[in-house]
Amino acid sequence: MRISSFVTARSLVMYVCILSLAACANMTDTQRRTLTGAGVGAGVGALGASVTGGNAIGGAALGAGVGAVGGYVYDQSKK
């Protein structure tokens, strides 16, 4: 069961990265940084939850929220 969660988490990370790269073409710096933070946060959250035996989807959702806030705060500090 653990291997299945890890494969799911890896797939989720890959999809998020691909979509993040494709979606950044016509975005402002703020949008791009917020989305990048969400993507990285989702990947880290899914992987962390999967490794510790938690729910990868829940970890990804929580990580995406934290990452988006982090990306936005980082953008505002650069302005």
KADAQUI-V107995 format. One record per run of one state. SS is the DSSP state (A for helix, B for strand, O for the rest). FROM is the first residue (numbers start at 0). LEN is the number of residues. If there is no record, write none. Layout:
BEGIN
ss: [SS | SS]
from: [FROM | FROM]
len: [LEN | LEN]
END
This chain:
BEGIN
ss: [O | A | O | A | O | A | O]
from: [0 | 1 | 23 | 28 | 51 | 55 | 78]
len: [1 | 22 | 5 | 23 | 4 | 23 | 1]
END
